[in-house]
Amino acid sequence: MSMRRIAVAGVSLVVAVSVAGCSGGKSADGGKHPGSQGAGPSGNPPAGGAPAALQYGPGPQAKYTVQAQPAPGSCKYRYTTDKQPLPDPKCTPGALNPKVTQATLKETVCKSGYTATIRPPVSVTGPEKTANAKSYGYTGPMGDAEYDHLVSLVLGGDPDDPRNIWTEPPSPGHKQGGGPNNPKDGVEAKLSSAVCSGKVQLAAAQNAIATDWTTALAKLGLK
C-alpha cells in the first residue's frame, strides 16, 4: 500500500472514532444529568420537576431507617439581618420527592392527608435530630428546635433525605422551653396553597424555599 493510501486510511479511522464517541450525546458517566444522582431507577428526574440546583432523594419508603448525618460541627447556621435562621447550603441544600411533580400534584401534595402517609416516624427522626444538632453545633433545648424539612413535604420535599432536613433553631422572640417558634411554617402553607391553586409552579416554589425561606413569598409575588 502506498504512503498516500495509508495516510487517507488513518484520517478516516480518526473521523469514525470521533463520530462514534459523540453519538447519542451521552456523557462519560452514562448520560446521567449531573444533578440527578439518586433520582430514581433511570437516574433521571421526572419531567417538569426540580430546578437544576435541587436533586431528587430516594422518596417515600415503606420502612424508614435512621440516616447518617454530617460530621459534628461541620455545618454552620446562617442568619438573615433580622436573625432568622437559615441552613448551611453545603449540608442542607434540599432534596426532592421524585413522586411529586407538576403533573402529579392532585394525587400527591394537593391531596388531603398525603403527607401523613409519607412522614417518617419519630423513632427514626428522633435519633436523626440528635445527630444533626451535633452537626450544626446546636446546644439549646432540643424541644425548642424543629427537625425541619427545608423543602417541606407539602412542597414535594424528600421525607428523609439528610440533605433536606436540619435542626432548625427557634426564631427571634421565642420563649425558652416553650417549644419551636418557626414562622417558616406559615410561609410553607402559603406556598402550598399557591402551588395547588395554580398560581405558582411547583419547581419555582421549591427553588424559592430552598434558597431562602424568608424571601420566598416576595420572590414569587405572594404575600
LINBELDA-V819381 format. One record per backbone hydrogen bond with DSSP energy under -1.0 kcal/mol. CO is the residue of the C=O (numbers start at 1). NH is the residue of the N-H. Records with the same first field share a line. If there is no record, write none. Layout:
CO = NH  NH
//
This chain:
2 = 6
3 = 7
4 = 8
5 = 9
6 = 10
7 = 11
8 = 12
9 = 13
10 = 14
11 = 15
12 = 16
13 = 17
14 = 18
15 = 19
16 = 20
17 = 21
22 = 25
27 = 30
33 = 36
36 = 39
40 = 43
48 = 102
51 = 54
55 = 96
71 = 74
78 = 86
80 = 83
84 = 80
86 = 78
88 = 92
95 = 158
96 = 57
97 = 100
101 = 104
104 = 108
105 = 110
108 = 111
111 = 114
114 = 117
115 = 119
121 = 124  125
122 = 126
124 = 128
125 = 129
126 = 130
127 = 131
128 = 132
129 = 133
130 = 134
131 = 135
132 = 136
133 = 138
134 = 73
135 = 75
141 = 144
146 = 148  168
148 = 166
152 = 155  157
153 = 156
156 = 97
161 = 164
163 = 94
164 = 150
166 = 148  168
168 = 146
171 = 174
175 = 178
181 = 171
182 = 185
183 = 187
184 = 188
185 = 189
186 = 190
187 = 191
188 = 192
189 = 193
190 = 194
191 = 195
192 = 196
193 = 197
194 = 199  200
201 = 205
202 = 206
203 = 207
204 = 208
205 = 209
206 = 210
207 = 211
208 = 212
212 = 215
215 = 219
216 = 220
217 = 222
218 = 221
//
